[in-house]
Amino acid sequence: MNVSATDAKQKFGQIIDAAKIQPVIIEKSGREAVVVISIERFRELQAAEDAYWIAQAENGIKSGFLGTEKTAEFLKERLDAN
Protein backbone atom coordinates (compact mmCIF):
# COMPACT_ATOMS: atom_id res chain seq x y z
CA MET A 1 0.00 0.00 0.00
CA ASN A 2 1.37 3.39 -0.98
CA VAL A 3 0.06 6.74 0.27
CA SER A 4 1.21 10.31 -0.01
CA ALA A 5 2.64 12.07 3.00
CA THR A 6 -0.32 14.44 2.95
CA ASP A 7 -2.80 11.56 3.06
CA ALA A 8 -0.78 9.82 5.78
CA LYS A 9 -0.88 12.98 7.90
CA GLN A 10 -4.61 13.36 7.48
CA LYS A 11 -5.40 9.66 7.99
CA PHE A 12 -2.72 8.62 10.47
CA GLY A 13 -5.04 6.34 12.47
CA GLN A 14 -5.99 4.49 9.29
CA ILE A 15 -2.31 4.19 8.33
CA ILE A 16 -1.56 2.59 11.70
CA ASP A 17 -4.42 0.12 11.25
CA ALA A 18 -3.29 -0.73 7.71
CA ALA A 19 0.33 -1.19 8.82
CA LYS A 20 -0.78 -3.90 11.24
CA ILE A 21 -1.78 -5.95 8.18
CA GLN A 22 0.85 -4.95 5.63
CA PRO A 23 3.68 -2.42 5.25
CA VAL A 24 2.54 1.06 4.24
CA ILE A 25 4.91 3.03 2.02
CA ILE A 26 4.61 6.78 2.42
CA GLU A 27 5.64 8.91 -0.52
CA LYS A 28 6.85 12.48 -0.40
CA SER A 29 6.97 14.49 -3.60
CA GLY A 30 6.10 11.36 -5.54
CA ARG A 31 9.05 9.36 -4.19
CA GLU A 32 9.02 6.55 -1.65
CA ALA A 33 10.27 8.03 1.62
CA VAL A 34 9.44 5.79 4.60
CA VAL A 35 7.67 2.58 5.52
CA VAL A 36 5.29 2.07 8.43
CA ILE A 37 5.23 -1.51 9.71
CA SER A 38 3.63 -3.29 12.65
CA ILE A 39 5.57 -3.57 15.89
CA GLU A 40 5.52 -7.35 15.47
CA ARG A 41 7.21 -7.12 12.05
CA PHE A 42 9.69 -4.58 13.37
CA ARG A 43 10.68 -6.96 16.19
CA GLU A 44 11.00 -9.84 13.71
CA LEU A 45 13.36 -7.75 11.59
CA GLN A 46 15.39 -6.74 14.65
CA ALA A 47 15.69 -10.37 15.74
CA ALA A 48 16.79 -11.42 12.24
CA GLU A 49 19.44 -8.72 12.16
CA ASP A 50 20.68 -9.64 15.64
CA ALA A 51 20.84 -13.32 14.62
CA TYR A 52 22.85 -12.42 11.52
CA TRP A 53 25.42 -10.45 13.51
CA ILE A 54 25.67 -13.10 16.16
CA ALA A 55 26.31 -15.73 13.48
CA GLN A 56 28.97 -13.53 11.92
CA ALA A 57 30.68 -13.10 15.28
CA GLU A 58 30.51 -16.83 15.97
CA ASN A 59 32.08 -17.55 12.58
CA GLY A 60 34.81 -15.05 13.37
CA ILE A 61 35.55 -16.76 16.66
CA LYS A 62 35.58 -20.24 15.09
CA SER A 63 37.88 -19.20 12.28
CA GLY A 64 40.24 -17.45 14.66
CA PHE A 65 39.65 -14.18 12.88
CA LEU A 66 38.54 -12.44 16.06
CA GLY A 67 39.22 -13.19 19.68
CA THR A 68 36.41 -13.45 22.19
CA GLU A 69 36.94 -9.94 23.57
CA LYS A 70 37.10 -8.31 20.14
CA THR A 71 34.02 -10.22 19.04
CA ALA A 72 32.12 -9.09 22.14
CA GLU A 73 33.17 -5.50 21.52
CA PHE A 74 32.18 -5.81 17.89
CA LEU A 75 28.72 -7.13 18.74
CA LYS A 76 28.16 -4.56 21.48
CA GLU A 77 29.03 -1.72 19.14
CA ARG A 78 26.81 -3.05 16.39
CA LEU A 79 23.83 -3.94 18.53
CA ASP A 80 24.01 -0.76 20.61
CA ALA A 81 24.13 1.32 17.42
CA ASN A 82 20.65 0.10 16.55
C-alpha positions in Angstrom: 0.0 0.0 0.0 1.4 3.4 -1.0 0.1 6.7 0.3 1.2 10.3 0.0 2.6 12.1 3.0 -0.3 14.4 2.9 -2.8 11.6 3.1 -0.8 9.8 5.8 -0.9 13.0 7.9 -4.6 13.4 7.5 -5.4 9.7 8.0 -2.7 8.6 10.5 -5.0 6.3 12.5 -6.0 4.5 9.3 -2.3 4.2 8.3 -1.6 2.6 11.7 -4.4 0.1 11.2 -3.3 -0.7 7.7 0.3 -1.2 8.8 -0.8 -3.9 11.2 -1.8 -5.9 8.2 0.9 -5.0 5.6 3.7 -2.4 5.3 2.5 1.1 4.2 4.9 3.0 2.0 4.6 6.8 2.4 5.6 8.9 -0.5 6.9 12.5 -0.4 7.0 14.5 -3.6 6.1 11.4 -5.5 9.1 9.4 -4.2 9.0 6.6 -1.6 10.3 8.0 1.6 9.4 5.8 4.6 7.7 2.6 5.5 5.3 2.1 8.4 5.2 -1.5 9.7 3.6 -3.3 12.6 5.6 -3.6 15.9 5.5 -7.3 15.5 7.2 -7.1 12.0 9.7 -4.6 13.4 10.7 -7.0 16.2 11.0 -9.8 13.7 13.4 -7.7 11.6 15.4 -6.7 14.6 15.7 -10.4 15.7 16.8 -11.4 12.2 19.4 -8.7 12.2 20.7 -9.6 15.6 20.8 -13.3 14.6 22.8 -12.4 11.5 25.4 -10.4 13.5 25.7 -13.1 16.2 26.3 -15.7 13.5 29.0 -13.5 11.9 30.7 -13.1 15.3 30.5 -16.8 16.0 32.1 -17.5 12.6 34.8 -15.1 13.4 35.6 -16.8 16.7 35.6 -20.2 15.1 37.9 -19.2 12.3 40.2 -17.4 14.7 39.6 -14.2 12.9 38.5 -12.4 16.1 39.2 -13.2 19.7 36.4 -13.5 22.2 36.9 -9.9 23.6 37.1 -8.3 20.1 34.0 -10.2 19.0 32.1 -9.1 22.1 33.2 -5.5 21.5 32.2 -5.8 17.9 28.7 -7.1 18.7 28.2 -4.6 21.5 29.0 -1.7 19.1 26.8 -3.0 16.4 23.8 -3.9 18.5 24.0 -0.8 20.6 24.1 1.3 17.4 20.7 0.1 16.6 
